[in-house]
Amino acid sequence: MRVVRVEHDGAIRYGIAHADSDQVDLLAGDPFTAADRDQVTGTVPLDACRLLVPVEPTKILAVGRNYAAHAAEMNLELGAVPSVFIKPLQTLVPHGGQVVLPDRALSTKVQHEGELAVVIGAVARNVRKEDVGDYIFGYTCADDVSARDLQKGDPQITRGKGFDTFCPLGPHVETDVTLARTYEVTCTVNGHLRQKGTTDDMIFDIPTQIEFLSAFTTLVPGDVILTGSPAGTGDLGPGDEVEVSVGGVAALRHSVVAYPG
C-alpha cells in the first residue's frame, strides 16, 4: 500500500496511490487504523493533486554514523550506541520540492545524505527489538541535508542539520515492507550516482534503533526515523537535481536553489 498525503480541491487529505495507475483513493481520515483506511471518499487522478510530505510527524529522529564507510569519510568515530539528533519539522520538503541553500554568510558547504526513513504506525514506548514490526507503518525516502561547515564547527550539530528545507521526504510511504529483507539505498545528483549501500551495511539495524529511541521518548504514529546514510555524500549547489531511492519502496526527487537575495 502506497500512502500519500495530498491537497485536492483546497483540502488536505491522506490517500492510497494505486500501484498500477495514476489514481489516488482519498481517505476520510488518517491511514494509521484499518477503519480509516476503509473509508474511501473518492478516487481522483494523481495529477489533479498537489503531493505533500506523506505524513505529519511530531518529531524527526535521525541516527548518524550508522554506516561505517560514511563515518570513515567524515573522520568520525563509531559509537557504542546510536548517535541521535532531531531535525526540526520545518526541514520537511515534499517530493518535487526545493532545498534552499543557506545564506553564504552562514554556510558554503551543504551536502546530501540519502537515507531510508521509517514511519511509525503505533504508539511505541520501551519496545523490544523482537517486537518492532508491530510499530512500523512503512518506509519512505529522505535526504538528511547537512551544512558540513556548521556541523563540524558548532559545539552541537543541530544548526548544521536544521535549516528550513533540509529534510526532503517522500514521495509516499510503502507499507508492504519487511525487516527480513535487504533494501538498497542510493542517491544520484544530476543523474550521477554518488551513494550506494544497503541496510545490511547498517551498524545499528532498524530494530535496534527503535528499541533505543523508544526507551527515552514515546514514538507516535507518523513520527519519522532517519536510519543513516551510506558513504558518498557530496556537495550541493544551485540547480542540482537530487534523487534518493530505496529499492522496491520509492524514489524521492528534489531540486536545490540558492538562498534568495
C-alpha positions in Angstrom: 0.0 0.0 0.0 1.4 3.4 -1.0 0.2 6.0 1.4 0.3 9.7 0.2 -0.8 13.0 1.6 -2.2 15.5 -1.0 -4.0 18.7 -1.4 -7.1 18.3 -3.6 -9.7 20.9 -4.2 -8.3 23.1 -1.4 -8.4 20.3 1.2 -5.5 18.3 2.6 -6.2 14.6 2.6 -4.4 11.2 3.0 -4.8 8.8 0.2 -3.8 5.4 -1.2 -2.0 5.7 -4.5 -2.7 2.9 -7.0 0.4 1.0 -7.9 -0.9 0.2 -11.4 -2.3 3.6 -12.4 -2.0 7.3 -11.7 -5.1 7.3 -9.4 -5.5 8.1 -5.7 -8.2 6.8 -3.3 -8.9 9.7 -0.9 -9.4 8.8 2.7 -11.9 10.3 5.1 -9.3 10.2 8.0 -5.7 9.2 8.6 -4.2 5.9 7.4 -3.0 4.5 10.7 -6.0 2.5 11.5 -7.7 -0.1 9.4 -11.1 1.5 9.9 -9.9 4.9 8.5 -8.2 3.1 5.5 -11.5 1.6 4.6 -13.3 4.9 4.4 -12.6 6.0 0.8 -14.5 9.1 -0.2 -13.5 9.1 -3.8 -10.9 8.4 -6.5 -9.1 11.1 -8.4 -6.1 11.4 -10.8 -2.8 11.9 -9.0 -2.0 14.8 -11.4 -5.1 16.6 -10.0 -3.5 16.7 -6.6 -0.5 18.5 -5.1 1.7 16.0 -3.5 2.7 16.9 0.1 5.1 15.4 2.7 3.4 11.9 3.1 3.0 12.1 6.9 2.7 14.7 9.7 5.3 13.7 12.3 5.6 15.2 15.8 9.3 14.7 15.5 12.1 13.6 13.1 14.7 11.5 14.9 17.9 10.8 13.0 20.6 8.2 13.6 24.0 9.4 12.5 27.3 7.5 11.8 25.3 4.4 11.1 27.3 3.2 8.1 31.0 2.5 8.8 32.2 3.8 5.4 30.3 7.1 5.8 31.7 7.6 9.3 35.2 7.0 7.9 34.8 9.5 5.1 33.6 12.0 7.7 36.5 11.1 10.1 34.1 10.3 12.8 34.5 7.5 15.4 31.9 4.8 15.7 29.9 4.8 18.9 28.8 2.0 21.2 25.2 3.2 21.0 23.3 5.0 18.2 24.2 8.7 17.7 20.9 10.5 17.7 19.8 14.0 16.8 16.5 15.8 16.0 15.6 17.7 12.8 13.0 20.5 13.2 9.7 19.9 11.4 10.4 23.0 9.3 13.1 21.0 7.5 10.4 18.9 5.7 10.0 19.3 2.0 7.8 17.1 -0.3 8.7 15.1 -3.4 9.4 17.6 -6.2 10.2 20.4 -3.8 13.2 22.6 -3.3 16.1 22.6 -0.8 17.0 26.2 -0.2 20.7 26.7 0.4 21.6 28.9 3.4 22.9 32.4 3.1 26.5 32.1 2.1 27.4 34.2 5.1 26.3 31.3 7.3 27.3 28.2 5.2 29.1 27.4 2.0 29.3 23.6 2.2 25.9 21.8 2.0 25.8 18.1 1.3 23.2 15.4 0.5 22.7 12.3 2.6 20.2 9.8 1.1 18.5 7.6 3.6 15.8 5.1 4.2 13.2 6.6 6.6 11.0 4.6 8.9 7.5 5.8 9.6 6.0 4.8 13.0 2.4 3.4 12.9 1.5 2.9 16.6 2.4 4.4 19.9 5.7 3.0 20.9 7.4 3.2 24.3 10.1 0.7 25.6 9.7 -1.5 22.6 11.8 -4.7 22.5 13.8 -5.4 19.3 11.8 -8.6 18.6 8.5 -6.6 18.6 9.3 -3.6 16.5 7.5 -4.9 13.5 4.2 -4.2 15.3 5.1 -0.5 15.4 6.4 0.2 11.9 3.9 1.7 9.5 6.2 1.7 6.5 9.3 3.0 4.8 10.0 6.1 2.6 12.9 8.1 1.3 14.7 11.0 2.9 17.6 13.4 2.3 19.3 14.4 5.5 20.7 17.6 4.0 23.6 18.9 6.1 25.7 22.1 6.3 29.0 20.4 6.9 30.9 23.5 7.8 28.5 24.3 10.6 28.1 20.6 11.6 31.9 20.5 12.2 32.3 23.9 13.6 29.4 24.2 16.1 29.5 22.6 19.5 26.4 20.7 18.5 25.2 19.6 15.1 21.6 21.0 15.4 22.2 24.1 13.3 24.0 22.2 10.5 21.2 19.7 10.3 18.3 22.0 10.9 17.9 24.7 8.2 14.4 25.0 6.8 14.0 22.6 3.8 16.9 20.3 5.0 14.7 17.2 5.0 13.0 16.2 1.8 10.7 13.2 2.5 8.5 11.0 0.2 7.0 10.6 -2.2 4.8 8.1 -0.4 5.1 5.6 2.4 5.3 2.0 1.3 3.6 -0.2 3.9 4.5 -3.5 2.3 7.9 -3.8 3.9 9.7 -6.5 6.0 12.6 -6.4 8.4 13.9 -9.6 6.9 14.6 -8.0 3.6 17.7 -6.1 2.5 17.0 -2.7 0.9 19.4 -0.8 -1.3 19.8 2.9 -0.7 21.1 5.1 -3.5 21.5 8.8 -4.2 22.2 10.5 -7.5 22.9 14.1 -8.3 22.2 15.3 -11.8 22.0 11.7 -12.9 25.4 10.7 -11.5 25.5 8.0 -8.7 27.1 9.3 -5.6 25.8 7.0 -2.8 25.1 3.3 -2.8 24.6 1.0 0.2 22.2 -1.5 1.7 20.5 -1.9 5.0 22.9 -4.8 5.7 25.6 -2.2 6.0 24.0 -0.5 9.0 25.9 -0.6 12.2 22.7 -0.5 14.2 19.8 -2.2 12.4 16.3 -0.8 12.4 15.0 -3.0 15.4 18.0 -1.8 17.5 17.3 1.9 16.5 13.6 1.7 17.5 14.4 -0.1 20.8 17.0 2.5 21.6 14.8 5.5 20.7 11.6 4.2 22.3 13.5 3.7 25.6 13.8 7.5 26.1 10.9 9.0 24.1 7.4 8.0 23.1 7.1 7.5 19.3 3.6 8.2 17.9 2.0 7.4 14.5 3.6 9.5 11.8 6.9 10.0 13.6 9.9 9.6 11.3 13.2 7.9 11.9 16.1 8.6 9.5 18.2 5.5 9.7 21.6 6.6 8.5 23.4 7.4 5.2 25.8 5.3 3.1 29.2 6.6 2.0 29.5 9.0 -0.9 27.9 12.2 0.4 28.9 15.2 -1.6 28.4 19.0 -2.2 25.2 20.5 -3.5 24.8 23.7 -5.4 22.1 25.8 -7.1 20.4 23.9 -9.9 21.3 20.4 -8.7 18.7 17.7 -9.1 18.8 15.0 -6.5 17.2 11.6 -6.4 17.2 9.3 -3.4 16.0 5.8 -4.0 15.2 2.9 -1.6 14.9 -0.2 -3.7 11.4 -1.5 -4.1 10.0 1.3 -1.9 10.1 4.7 -3.7 12.3 7.3 -5.4 12.4 10.8 -4.0 13.4 13.8 -6.2 14.1 17.4 -5.2 16.0 20.3 -6.6 18.4 22.7 -5.0 18.2 26.5 -5.2 20.3 29.4 -3.9 19.3 31.5 -0.9 17.1 34.3 -2.1 18.6 37.7 -2.0 
